[in-house]
Amino acid sequence: MVRKRLLALLIPLMFIPAVSLGAEGFRYDAHGKRDPMVPLIGQEKAAGAMIPISEAVSIDDLRLEGIVAQASGHSMAVMNGELVKENFKAGEVEIKKILKKSVVLTISGKEYTVNLPEEGGQKE
């Protein structure tokens, strides 16, 4: 009886994806399954546009994918597949402010506001 309960508790744990926090930051290991954060529509365009934030030299190099609002007021954003927070700096990019639906940032000292895509796809 105890053995069956223990097995019932351990078997679901075998299917939890592994997460590692190395020197390069957060890494999601889906164990061969589809990453739920990768859009099902427009993957070709998204894959071609994704470069590390540290290599971005223009606003066209960056894509805001999501905003994680926290009750503490210290929100984070997902840009080009990377998790960033206010005062984050990489290359020419500096994240100034993360708002409810947009991110204010500078690239080479010039300020930009990047909005979240509208529901149903990227606003053109």
C-alpha positions in Angstrom: 0.0 0.0 0.0 2.8 2.4 0.9 4.7 1.4 -2.2 1.7 2.2 -4.4 1.3 5.6 -2.9 4.9 6.4 -3.3 4.9 5.3 -6.9 1.7 7.4 -7.5 3.6 10.5 -6.2 6.9 9.8 -8.0 5.6 8.9 -11.5 4.2 12.4 -12.3 7.6 13.9 -11.3 9.3 12.0 -14.1 7.4 14.2 -16.6 8.4 17.6 -15.3 10.7 19.4 -17.8 14.2 20.2 -16.5 15.1 23.8 -15.8 18.6 25.1 -15.3 20.0 28.4 -14.2 23.5 28.5 -15.6 25.8 31.5 -16.1 24.0 32.3 -19.3 20.6 32.6 -17.5 17.4 30.6 -17.6 17.2 27.6 -19.9 14.1 25.6 -20.6 14.6 21.9 -21.5 11.4 20.5 -23.0 12.8 17.0 -23.4 12.0 16.9 -27.1 8.5 18.4 -26.7 7.3 21.6 -28.2 8.3 24.7 -26.2 5.0 26.3 -25.1 6.5 29.8 -25.5 7.2 29.4 -29.2 4.3 30.7 -31.3 2.5 28.2 -33.5 1.9 30.7 -36.2 4.6 32.7 -37.9 7.5 30.6 -36.7 9.6 31.3 -39.7 9.5 35.0 -39.2 10.1 34.7 -35.5 13.0 32.4 -35.9 14.7 34.6 -38.4 14.3 37.8 -36.3 15.6 36.3 -33.1 19.1 37.5 -32.2 20.5 38.0 -28.7 19.6 41.3 -27.2 23.3 42.1 -26.8 23.7 42.0 -30.6 20.7 44.4 -31.3 21.7 47.6 -33.0 18.2 48.9 -34.0 14.7 48.7 -32.8 13.9 46.3 -35.7 16.2 43.7 -34.0 14.0 43.5 -30.9 10.7 41.8 -30.4 8.6 42.1 -27.2 7.0 38.7 -26.6 5.4 39.1 -23.1 5.4 41.0 -19.8 5.4 39.3 -16.4 3.6 41.6 -14.0 4.5 41.1 -10.3 2.6 42.4 -7.3 5.8 44.0 -6.0 5.8 46.3 -9.0 9.1 44.8 -10.3 7.8 43.5 -13.7 9.9 41.6 -16.2 9.6 41.2 -19.9 10.4 38.6 -22.5 12.3 40.1 -25.4 13.9 38.0 -28.2 13.4 35.0 -26.0 15.3 36.5 -23.1 13.9 37.5 -19.7 14.8 41.1 -18.9 14.0 43.6 -16.1 14.3 47.3 -15.6 17.9 48.6 -15.7 19.0 45.6 -17.7 21.9 46.4 -20.1 23.3 44.3 -22.9 25.4 45.7 -25.8 23.7 48.9 -27.0 20.3 48.1 -25.3 19.2 49.3 -21.9 15.7 48.6 -20.5 14.5 51.7 -18.8 10.9 51.0 -17.8 8.5 48.0 -18.0 4.9 49.1 -18.2 1.7 47.1 -18.3 1.7 46.7 -22.1 5.0 48.2 -23.3 8.7 48.5 -22.6 10.7 51.8 -22.7 14.3 51.2 -23.7 17.3 52.9 -25.3 19.5 51.7 -28.1 22.7 53.7 -28.5 21.2 56.4 -26.3 18.0 56.9 -28.4 14.8 56.1 -26.5 12.0 53.8 -27.9 8.8 52.4 -26.7 8.0 48.8 -27.8 4.4 47.7 -27.4 3.1 44.2 -26.9 1.6 42.6 -30.0 -2.2 43.0 -30.1 -4.3 39.9 -29.6 -4.5 37.9 -32.8 -1.0 38.8 -34.1 1.6 41.5 -34.5 0.3 45.0 -35.2 1.7 46.3 -38.4 
